[in-house]
Amino acid sequence: MSSAIESNLARVRERIRLACERAGRDPAEVTLIAVTKGFPADTVVAACRAGLQDIGENRVQEAAEKAPLVEAQGARPRWHLIGHLQRNKVKTALNLFDIIHSIDSLRLAETVSRAATGPVTAMIEVNAAGEASKFGVPPAEVESLLREIERLPNLEVRGLMTVAPLVADPEEVRPVFRELRRLAASLGLPELSMGMSDDFETAIEEGSTMVRIGRALFGSRLELLEESRPGTE
């Protein structure tokens, strides 16, 4: 399992380097978040031992079960919540995650602010393409939400996050990434969490500072578990 992750990580890092080269950027500007949704704690530990420091989880409950097992094996990653956060899970999330990527309403921001005992680093999730099936704030409402959040204690918005539409050609979503970059710049926000396994190179070319990679690092869950079975190569 660890050798497969190391090989995949080397390939992903090279792709990040090349995308940064095309954009005239420093690869050090891009944080690689390994998305471990659906994978066991051992996979997270293997990822950390391969050199990954940032782990993304979609579900609070899954992370709550996994994090103690990871830390018991000596791994101490920085945890990112990249999935939708329900208000009744806020207290649990604050005890688990270092960064919340999915603030998508003032009510949620207020709940986080009230429950926090210290500064919380957060991103506003933007539904940049206006897809009905996805969470996020419409681009036109981001500035007003940001100004309301700025009045709240304990909550520091560092940037914007989006999940681009799933398309066959990443060039089709380049305008989505470009628009989010322009929006973040207009608001003085330094971070952009955008780009996944199918489109992260395009996202980097358009200014992403955090890419969320699962499949390109781990393959499918079934493939990785098969490789980890005794007697397999």
Backbone as CSV, one residue per row, in Angstrom:
resi,resn,N_x,N_y,N_z,CA_x,CA_y,CA_z,C_x,C_y,C_z
1,MET,0.826,-1.210,0.000,0.000,0.000,0.000,0.855,1.254,0.000
2,SER,1.873,1.302,0.880,2.678,2.511,0.995,3.459,2.783,-0.283
3,SER,3.950,1.715,-0.962,4.717,1.922,-2.191,3.838,2.495,-3.292
4,ALA,2.591,2.051,-3.361,1.674,2.585,-4.368,1.397,4.054,-4.111
5,ILE,1.197,4.416,-2.859,0.945,5.816,-2.513,2.159,6.675,-2.836
6,GLU,3.353,6.175,-2.505,4.575,6.933,-2.781,4.742,7.179,-4.275
7,SER,4.476,6.153,-5.094,4.597,6.301,-6.547,3.579,7.299,-7.085
8,ASN,2.345,7.170,-6.622,1.298,8.089,-7.070,1.582,9.515,-6.628
9,LEU,2.093,9.656,-5.396,2.411,10.981,-4.883,3.495,11.647,-5.719
10,ALA,4.506,10.877,-6.097,5.570,11.440,-6.938,5.009,11.934,-8.265
11,ARG,4.087,11.165,-8.852,3.483,11.586,-10.126,2.629,12.841,-9.956
12,VAL,1.851,12.876,-8.888,1.003,14.045,-8.656,1.850,15.287,-8.409
13,ARG,2.895,15.149,-7.622,3.762,16.303,-7.351,4.444,16.803,-8.625
14,GLU,4.808,15.883,-9.502,5.402,16.303,-10.766,4.367,17.048,-11.625
15,ARG,3.153,16.581,-11.624,2.098,17.281,-12.376,1.839,18.668,-11.788
16,ILE,1.894,18.766,-10.469,1.751,20.077,-9.829,2.903,20.991,-10.244
17,ARG,4.114,20.455,-10.241,5.282,21.251,-10.617,5.149,21.777,-12.050
18,LEU,4.737,20.912,-12.963,4.612,21.312,-14.361,3.502,22.345,-14.546
19,ALA,2.394,22.166,-13.831,1.303,23.149,-13.923,1.764,24.502,-13.398
20,CYS,2.525,24.498,-12.314,3.063,25.749,-11.778,4.053,26.377,-12.750
21,GLU,4.860,25.547,-13.389,5.825,26.060,-14.368,5.100,26.758,-15.513
22,ARG,4.014,26.148,-15.991,3.259,26.770,-17.083,2.660,28.107,-16.666
23,ALA,2.300,28.207,-15.380,1.658,29.422,-14.879,2.641,30.419,-14.295
24,GLY,3.940,30.086,-14.301,4.925,30.971,-13.714,4.797,31.097,-12.210
25,ARG,4.448,29.975,-11.562,4.248,29.973,-10.121,5.261,29.073,-9.434
26,ASP,5.405,29.263,-8.132,6.250,28.419,-7.303,5.407,27.255,-6.773
27,PRO,5.815,26.003,-6.985,5.039,24.871,-6.457,4.816,24.938,-4.953
28,ALA,5.678,25.646,-4.249,5.513,25.777,-2.796,4.245,26.550,-2.443
29,GLU,3.657,27.254,-3.421,2.424,28.005,-3.183,1.200,27.103,-3.132
30,VAL,1.351,25.838,-3.544,0.205,24.931,-3.670,0.253,23.856,-2.589
31,THR,-0.782,23.809,-1.764,-0.905,22.770,-0.738,-1.654,21.580,-1.311
32,LEU,-1.054,20.412,-1.217,-1.686,19.175,-1.676,-2.433,18.541,-0.511
33,ILE,-3.759,18.493,-0.637,-4.607,17.877,0.384,-5.003,16.487,-0.106
34,ALA,-4.613,15.464,0.639,-4.955,14.092,0.289,-6.343,13.769,0.820
35,VAL,-7.257,13.454,-0.079,-8.644,13.188,0.308,-8.798,11.699,0.596
36,THR,-9.113,11.380,1.850,-9.133,9.981,2.293,-10.533,9.477,2.623
37,LYS,-11.529,10.134,2.094,-12.914,9.671,2.276,-13.037,8.210,1.847
38,GLY,-13.582,7.380,2.732,-13.814,5.983,2.394,-12.616,5.075,2.601
39,PHE,-11.452,5.643,2.935,-10.261,4.836,3.171,-10.027,4.690,4.666
40,PRO,-9.413,3.593,5.095,-9.199,3.361,6.526,-8.067,4.207,7.086
41,ALA,-7.952,4.202,8.391,-6.905,4.966,9.074,-5.519,4.568,8.607
42,ASP,-5.310,3.295,8.303,-3.993,2.849,7.855,-3.561,3.563,6.575
43,THR,-4.520,3.881,5.714,-4.194,4.607,4.490,-3.741,6.025,4.814
44,VAL,-4.399,6.655,5.763,-3.995,7.997,6.184,-2.586,7.965,6.747
45,VAL,-2.302,6.980,7.584,-0.965,6.855,8.174,0.079,6.641,7.078
46,ALA,-0.238,5.781,6.110,0.700,5.536,5.009,0.933,6.812,4.202
47,ALA,-0.122,7.587,4.003,0.008,8.848,3.270,0.912,9.815,4.025
48,CYS,0.736,9.883,5.325,1.574,10.766,6.146,3.031,10.323,6.098
49,ARG,3.258,9.037,6.156,4.628,8.521,6.119,5.270,8.723,4.755
50,ALA,4.436,8.846,3.724,4.954,9.123,2.378,5.301,10.598,2.204
51,GLY,4.924,11.417,3.174,5.278,12.824,3.115,4.120,13.789,3.014
52,LEU,2.903,13.279,3.015,1.728,14.148,2.963,1.409,14.676,4.359
53,GLN,1.160,15.951,4.459,0.906,16.566,5.760,-0.530,17.031,5.926
54,ASP,-1.277,17.115,4.823,-2.639,17.650,4.850,-3.617,16.581,4.386
55,ILE,-4.623,16.305,5.223,-5.604,15.257,4.947,-7.000,15.873,4.891
56,GLY,-7.738,15.547,3.850,-9.101,16.059,3.698,-10.129,14.976,3.903
57,GLU,-11.149,15.289,4.688,-12.264,14.369,4.912,-13.576,15.082,4.600
58,ASN,-14.514,14.326,4.048,-15.815,14.890,3.671,-16.834,14.852,4.790
59,ARG,-16.712,13.854,5.671,-17.750,13.643,6.683,-17.161,13.749,8.090
60,VAL,-17.860,14.469,8.933,-17.390,14.673,10.299,-17.330,13.353,11.048
61,GLN,-18.361,12.530,10.920,-18.401,11.286,11.675,-17.281,10.339,11.263
62,GLU,-17.017,10.262,9.979,-15.929,9.393,9.511,-14.590,9.867,10.063
63,ALA,-14.373,11.164,10.048,-13.125,11.710,10.594,-13.017,11.463,12.094
64,ALA,-14.145,11.558,12.798,-14.139,11.345,14.245,-13.731,9.917,14.588
65,GLU,-14.106,8.984,13.750,-13.728,7.586,13.977,-12.280,7.322,13.572
66,LYS,-11.827,8.016,12.564,-10.522,7.740,11.970,-9.378,8.453,12.693
67,ALA,-9.580,9.701,13.075,-8.491,10.525,13.613,-7.791,9.897,14.821
68,PRO,-8.524,9.356,15.803,-7.822,8.752,16.948,-6.958,7.558,16.548
69,LEU,-7.400,6.788,15.567,-6.622,5.642,15.103,-5.359,6.098,14.381
70,VAL,-5.476,7.191,13.652,-4.317,7.758,12.958,-3.297,8.265,13.965
71,GLU,-3.762,9.028,14.924,-2.855,9.620,15.910,-2.235,8.556,16.819
72,ALA,-2.956,7.458,17.040,-2.406,6.372,17.861,-1.195,5.726,17.197
73,GLN,-1.098,5.888,15.873,0.051,5.346,15.139,1.137,6.397,14.915
74,GLY,0.998,7.517,15.600,2.055,8.526,15.575,1.969,9.556,14.477
75,ALA,0.916,9.518,13.661,0.763,10.495,12.585,-0.017,11.701,13.096
76,ARG,0.410,12.886,12.713,-0.236,14.120,13.159,-0.477,15.038,11.958
77,PRO,-1.390,14.666,11.064,-1.639,15.517,9.897,-2.441,16.760,10.258
78,ARG,-2.494,17.680,9.320,-3.403,18.806,9.433,-4.698,18.383,8.737
79,TRP,-5.803,18.415,9.488,-7.078,17.906,8.977,-7.910,19.038,8.360
80,HIS,-8.439,18.769,7.175,-9.286,19.721,6.454,-10.684,19.120,6.297
81,LEU,-11.708,19.845,6.695,-13.083,19.431,6.388,-13.448,20.029,5.037
82,ILE,-13.643,19.157,4.049,-13.918,19.627,2.697,-15.347,19.326,2.256
83,GLY,-16.109,18.645,3.103,-17.499,18.350,2.780,-18.457,19.270,3.521
84,HIS,-19.728,19.121,3.234,-20.768,19.947,3.850,-20.786,19.764,5.364
85,LEU,-20.911,20.861,6.073,-20.946,20.831,7.545,-22.345,21.171,8.026
86,GLN,-22.968,20.200,8.714,-24.270,20.444,9.338,-24.070,21.163,10.661
87,ARG,-25.003,22.032,11.004,-24.823,22.830,12.217,-24.803,21.961,13.469
88,ASN,-25.488,20.824,13.459,-25.472,19.970,14.653,-24.173,19.170,14.800
89,LYS,-23.259,19.304,13.818,-21.959,18.622,13.885,-20.813,19.622,14.128
90,VAL,-21.152,20.875,14.354,-20.118,21.906,14.440,-19.159,21.654,15.601
91,LYS,-19.680,21.363,16.791,-18.801,21.179,17.948,-17.823,20.028,17.725
92,THR,-18.330,18.939,17.178,-17.447,17.806,16.878,-16.397,18.200,15.864
93,ALA,-16.818,18.923,14.829,-15.887,19.333,13.771,-14.782,20.222,14.307
94,LEU,-15.136,21.117,15.216,-14.134,22.033,15.748,-13.069,21.320,16.573
95,ASN,-13.415,20.175,17.126,-12.439,19.390,17.882,-11.549,18.529,16.992
96,LEU,-11.905,18.448,15.706,-11.187,17.562,14.788,-10.360,18.293,13.751
97,PHE,-10.938,19.330,13.167,-10.369,19.899,11.948,-9.603,21.185,12.213
98,ASP,-8.523,21.345,11.447,-7.724,22.558,11.521,-8.271,23.644,10.591
99,ILE,-8.866,23.234,9.485,-9.410,24.176,8.508,-10.763,23.655,8.027
100,ILE,-11.754,24.531,7.988,-13.082,24.197,7.465,-13.239,24.888,6.115
101,HIS,-13.405,24.093,5.064,-13.487,24.642,3.705,-14.910,24.969,3.281
102,SER,-15.899,24.667,4.097,-17.276,24.621,3.589,-18.265,25.500,4.354
103,ILE,-17.870,26.721,4.686,-18.825,27.670,5.251,-19.716,28.163,4.102
104,ASP,-21.007,27.884,4.186,-21.880,28.205,3.058,-23.127,28.994,3.439
105,SER,-23.159,29.518,4.669,-24.295,30.353,5.074,-23.915,31.150,6.315
106,LEU,-24.635,32.233,6.541,-24.389,33.023,7.747,-24.784,32.238,8.991
107,ARG,-25.857,31.470,8.923,-26.278,30.674,10.085,-25.191,29.692,10.498
108,LEU,-24.569,29.045,9.534,-23.492,28.113,9.855,-22.306,28.873,10.444
109,ALA,-21.957,30.003,9.852,-20.839,30.796,10.372,-21.099,31.237,11.805
110,GLU,-22.330,31.647,12.092,-22.678,32.062,13.452,-22.571,30.902,14.427
111,THR,-22.985,29.718,14.000,-22.901,28.538,14.857,-21.445,28.199,15.156
112,VAL,-20.598,28.256,14.137,-19.173,27.994,14.327,-18.569,29.023,15.270
113,SER,-18.905,30.279,15.068,-18.359,31.353,15.903,-18.744,31.176,17.371
114,ARG,-19.988,30.815,17.616,-20.454,30.632,18.999,-19.794,29.437,19.658
115,ALA,-19.583,28.381,18.898,-19.052,27.143,19.477,-17.536,27.174,19.648
116,ALA,-16.868,28.042,18.912,-15.404,28.058,18.931,-14.869,28.636,20.230
117,THR,-13.753,28.100,20.669,-13.077,28.622,21.860,-11.810,29.378,21.480
118,GLY,-11.528,29.450,20.207,-10.366,30.174,19.706,-10.527,30.397,18.218
119,PRO,-9.542,30.990,17.560,-9.652,31.305,16.133,-9.849,30.058,15.276
120,VAL,-10.783,30.134,14.333,-11.067,29.044,13.399,-10.739,29.528,11.993
121,THR,-9.873,28.798,11.318,-9.549,29.116,9.925,-10.592,28.495,9.023
122,ALA,-11.141,29.289,8.102,-12.256,28.804,7.289,-12.172,29.340,5.869
123,MET,-12.913,28.663,4.999,-13.090,29.085,3.612,-14.595,29.183,3.356
124,ILE,-14.983,30.107,2.508,-16.371,30.181,2.062,-16.529,29.292,0.835
125,GLU,-17.491,28.371,0.887,-17.759,27.512,-0.266,-18.650,28.256,-1.254
126,VAL,-18.210,28.294,-2.505,-18.917,29.022,-3.553,-19.444,28.035,-4.587
127,ASN,-20.717,28.129,-4.896,-21.298,27.323,-5.973,-21.092,28.109,-7.268
128,ALA,-19.846,28.041,-7.749,-19.424,28.931,-8.829,-20.170,28.694,-10.133
129,ALA,-20.600,27.452,-10.370,-21.290,27.140,-11.625,-22.803,27.114,-11.465
130,GLY,-23.307,27.406,-10.265,-24.743,27.451,-10.051,-25.438,26.116,-10.185
131,GLU,-24.776,25.034,-9.768,-25.370,23.701,-9.882,-26.328,23.443,-8.719
132,ALA,-27.535,23.039,-9.051,-28.564,22.830,-8.029,-28.213,21.705,-7.076
133,SER,-27.398,20.765,-7.516,-27.067,19.594,-6.699,-25.952,19.859,-5.693
134,LYS,-25.351,21.060,-5.734,-24.192,21.316,-4.888,-24.465,22.413,-3.872
135,PHE,-23.747,22.319,-2.761,-23.810,23.353,-1.735,-22.955,24.540,-2.171
136,GLY,-23.105,25.631,-1.464,-22.268,26.782,-1.732,-23.069,28.051,-1.940
137,VAL,-22.380,29.165,-1.787,-22.984,30.478,-1.930,-22.868,30.928,-3.382
138,PRO,-23.900,31.513,-3.965,-23.753,32.068,-5.309,-22.675,33.147,-5.322
139,PRO,-21.915,33.254,-6.386,-20.836,34.256,-6.422,-21.294,35.669,-6.075
140,ALA,-22.492,36.024,-6.486,-22.979,37.382,-6.244,-23.232,37.668,-4.770
141,GLU,-23.330,36.616,-3.948,-23.624,36.800,-2.527,-22.408,36.636,-1.625
142,VAL,-21.262,36.328,-2.214,-20.072,36.044,-1.406,-19.609,37.270,-0.629
143,GLU,-19.558,38.404,-1.270,-19.039,39.592,-0.581,-19.895,39.961,0.622
144,SER,-21.222,39.941,0.460,-22.084,40.308,1.586,-21.941,39.306,2.724
145,LEU,-21.807,38.005,2.400,-21.605,37.004,3.449,-20.267,37.233,4.144
146,LEU,-19.228,37.506,3.386,-17.918,37.747,3.981,-17.968,38.922,4.949
147,ARG,-18.644,39.989,4.569,-18.712,41.166,5.444,-19.463,40.859,6.736
148,GLU,-20.485,40.030,6.658,-21.199,39.620,7.874,-20.307,38.754,8.752
149,ILE,-19.567,37.845,8.135,-18.695,36.954,8.907,-17.582,37.741,9.583
150,GLU,-17.109,38.770,8.938,-16.023,39.565,9.508,-16.411,40.216,10.836
151,ARG,-17.696,40.320,11.088,-18.161,40.890,12.354,-18.177,39.849,13.482
152,LEU,-18.030,38.589,13.134,-18.129,37.514,14.120,-16.772,37.250,14.772
153,PRO,-16.773,36.923,16.049,-15.511,36.529,16.695,-15.137,35.101,16.339
154,ASN,-13.858,34.812,16.446,-13.326,33.446,16.351,-13.367,32.825,14.960
155,LEU,-13.693,33.593,13.932,-13.794,33.003,12.601,-12.987,33.841,11.617
156,GLU,-11.960,33.223,11.034,-11.104,33.918,10.078,-11.240,33.271,8.697
157,VAL,-11.862,33.989,7.773,-11.994,33.498,6.408,-10.715,33.807,5.647
158,ARG,-10.079,32.735,5.146,-8.814,32.895,4.428,-8.976,32.831,2.920
159,GLY,-10.124,32.341,2.454,-10.263,32.214,1.015,-11.583,31.621,0.604
160,LEU,-11.626,31.163,-0.650,-12.829,30.599,-1.242,-12.568,29.168,-1.694
161,MET,-13.606,28.355,-1.637,-13.533,26.972,-2.103,-14.661,26.723,-3.098
162,THR,-14.387,25.887,-4.097,-15.453,25.469,-4.993,-15.211,24.048,-5.465
163,VAL,-16.293,23.387,-5.852,-16.244,22.086,-6.526,-16.737,22.322,-7.941
164,ALA,-15.859,22.202,-8.902,-16.233,22.484,-10.292,-17.106,21.368,-10.850
165,PRO,-17.881,21.654,-11.881,-18.672,20.599,-12.532,-17.782,19.482,-13.058
166,LEU,-18.308,18.267,-13.041,-17.578,17.116,-13.573,-17.724,17.115,-15.095
167,VAL,-16.602,17.262,-15.791,-16.621,17.339,-17.256,-15.512,16.453,-17.814
168,ALA,-15.626,16.122,-19.093,-14.623,15.276,-19.728,-13.338,16.046,-20.000
169,ASP,-13.464,17.328,-20.316,-12.314,18.155,-20.658,-12.150,19.253,-19.612
170,PRO,-11.047,19.251,-18.847,-10.856,20.267,-17.806,-10.905,21.698,-18.333
171,GLU,-10.642,21.880,-19.619,-10.703,23.230,-20.180,-12.104,23.829,-20.051
172,GLU,-13.102,22.961,-19.982,-14.472,23.452,-19.869,-14.731,24.152,-18.546
173,VAL,-13.956,23.809,-17.515,-14.176,24.437,-16.204,-13.142,25.519,-15.902
174,ARG,-12.255,25.782,-16.852,-11.286,26.859,-16.632,-11.983,28.179,-16.293
175,PRO,-13.068,28.561,-16.981,-13.736,29.823,-16.632,-14.255,29.850,-15.196
176,VAL,-14.655,28.692,-14.662,-15.124,28.621,-13.277,-13.981,28.970,-12.323
177,PHE,-12.827,28.363,-12.544,-11.667,28.638,-11.695,-11.205,30.087,-11.835
178,ARG,-11.216,30.568,-13.077,-10.757,31.943,-13.310,-11.654,32.951,-12.606
179,GLU,-12.948,32.708,-12.657,-13.881,33.629,-12.005,-13.712,33.609,-10.495
180,LEU,-13.464,32.442,-9.926,-13.257,32.366,-8.477,-11.975,33.091,-8.074
181,ARG,-10.942,32.963,-8.902,-9.700,33.681,-8.620,-9.940,35.190,-8.619
182,ARG,-10.674,35.676,-9.588,-10.958,37.109,-9.661,-11.782,37.565,-8.465
183,LEU,-12.728,36.735,-8.057,-13.568,37.082,-6.917,-12.733,37.149,-5.643
184,ALA,-11.888,36.152,-5.430,-11.040,36.140,-4.233,-10.115,37.358,-4.215
185,ALA,-9.540,37.680,-5.361,-8.633,38.827,-5.441,-9.368,40.127,-5.119
186,SER,-10.597,40.241,-5.601,-11.358,41.463,-5.357,-11.704,41.633,-3.887
187,LEU,-11.739,40.525,-3.150,-12.077,40.554,-1.728,-10.844,40.514,-0.830
188,GLY,-9.671,40.455,-1.436,-8.435,40.426,-0.659,-8.195,39.114,0.058
189,LEU,-8.707,38.022,-0.497,-8.551,36.704,0.134,-7.415,35.948,-0.533
190,PRO,-6.446,35.444,0.230,-5.245,34.855,-0.359,-5.358,33.396,-0.794
191,GLU,-6.351,32.666,-0.273,-6.398,31.224,-0.531,-7.532,30.844,-1.485
192,LEU,-7.243,29.852,-2.334,-8.241,29.295,-3.244,-8.168,27.773,-3.166
193,SER,-9.213,27.157,-2.656,-9.302,25.701,-2.571,-10.128,25.227,-3.761
194,MET,-9.440,24.810,-4.814,-10.153,24.373,-6.020,-9.250,23.447,-6.819
195,GLY,-9.869,22.437,-7.419,-9.150,21.455,-8.196,-9.110,20.111,-7.507
196,MET,-9.517,19.070,-8.261,-9.495,17.700,-7.769,-8.775,16.823,-8.796
197,SER,-8.877,15.517,-8.671,-8.058,14.620,-9.492,-8.198,14.879,-10.988
198,ASP,-9.396,15.217,-11.464,-9.621,15.376,-12.897,-9.266,16.753,-13.436
199,ASP,-9.100,17.741,-12.559,-8.944,19.104,-13.083,-7.936,19.953,-12.299
200,PHE,-7.113,19.337,-11.439,-6.284,20.154,-10.548,-5.219,20.947,-11.284
201,GLU,-4.736,20.427,-12.419,-3.718,21.176,-13.155,-4.290,22.478,-13.716
202,THR,-5.491,22.409,-14.244,-6.154,23.618,-14.731,-6.405,24.583,-13.586
203,ALA,-6.828,24.058,-12.445,-7.077,24.904,-11.275,-5.800,25.620,-10.826
204,ILE,-4.678,24.898,-10.836,-3.402,25.510,-10.455,-3.022,26.611,-11.429
205,GLU,-3.212,26.357,-12.713,-2.907,27.376,-13.715,-3.737,28.636,-13.505
206,GLU,-4.906,28.471,-12.877,-5.790,29.615,-12.632,-5.677,30.152,-11.208
207,GLY,-4.661,29.690,-10.455,-4.380,30.324,-9.173,-4.708,29.539,-7.928
208,SER,-5.126,28.272,-8.043,-5.452,27.495,-6.850,-4.254,27.401,-5.907
209,THR,-4.512,27.537,-4.611,-3.463,27.371,-3.602,-3.647,26.089,-2.799
210,MET,-4.792,25.420,-2.973,-5.052,24.149,-2.306,-5.774,23.238,-3.294
211,VAL,-5.199,22.067,-3.570,-5.865,21.103,-4.433,-6.221,19.880,-3.601
212,ARG,-7.386,19.314,-3.868,-7.926,18.223,-3.055,-7.919,16.941,-3.897
213,ILE,-6.958,16.063,-3.626,-6.698,14.923,-4.505,-6.969,13.613,-3.771
214,GLY,-7.839,12.802,-4.319,-8.107,11.484,-3.767,-7.692,10.387,-4.724
215,ARG,-8.445,10.229,-5.805,-8.245,9.094,-6.706,-6.842,9.059,-7.325
216,ALA,-6.291,10.209,-7.690,-4.963,10.225,-8.309,-3.872,9.777,-7.341
217,LEU,-4.140,9.852,-6.052,-3.183,9.376,-5.050,-3.435,7.938,-4.632
218,PHE,-4.702,7.576,-4.480,-5.046,6.302,-3.861,-5.721,5.311,-4.798
219,GLY,-6.078,5.738,-6.004,-6.882,4.883,-6.859,-8.262,4.718,-6.248
220,SER,-8.956,3.678,-6.661,-10.240,3.399,-6.017,-9.977,2.698,-4.701
221,ARG,-10.927,2.768,-3.790,-10.763,2.114,-2.487,-10.547,0.615,-2.662
222,LEU,-11.257,0.009,-3.596,-11.138,-1.430,-3.823,-9.733,-1.794,-4.294
223,GLU,-9.172,-0.997,-5.214,-7.839,-1.284,-5.736,-6.789,-1.224,-4.631
224,LEU,-6.863,-0.211,-3.787,-5.856,-0.054,-2.751,-5.952,-1.153,-1.694
225,LEU,-7.166,-1.519,-1.327,-7.321,-2.593,-0.350,-6.845,-3.923,-0.915
226,GLU,-7.040,-4.129,-2.211,-6.567,-5.362,-2.831,-5.039,-5.434,-2.784
227,GLU,-4.375,-4.291,-3.030,-2.921,-4.266,-2.985,-2.391,-4.528,-1.581
228,SER,-3.176,-4.158,-0.549,-2.693,-4.290,0.828,-2.914,-5.685,1.397
229,ARG,-3.616,-6.551,0.654,-3.871,-7.899,1.165,-2.591,-8.729,1.165
230,PRO,-2.375,-9.567,2.170,-1.198,-10.445,2.193,-1.155,-11.313,0.954
231,GLY,0.046,-11.463,0.390,0.201,-12.332,-0.774,0.022,-11.623,-2.093
232,THR,-0.326,-10.332,-2.071,-0.458,-9.613,-3.326,0.803,-8.793,-3.565
233,GLU,1.035,-8.443,-4.827,2.233,-7.672,-5.172,1.865,-6.236,-5.501
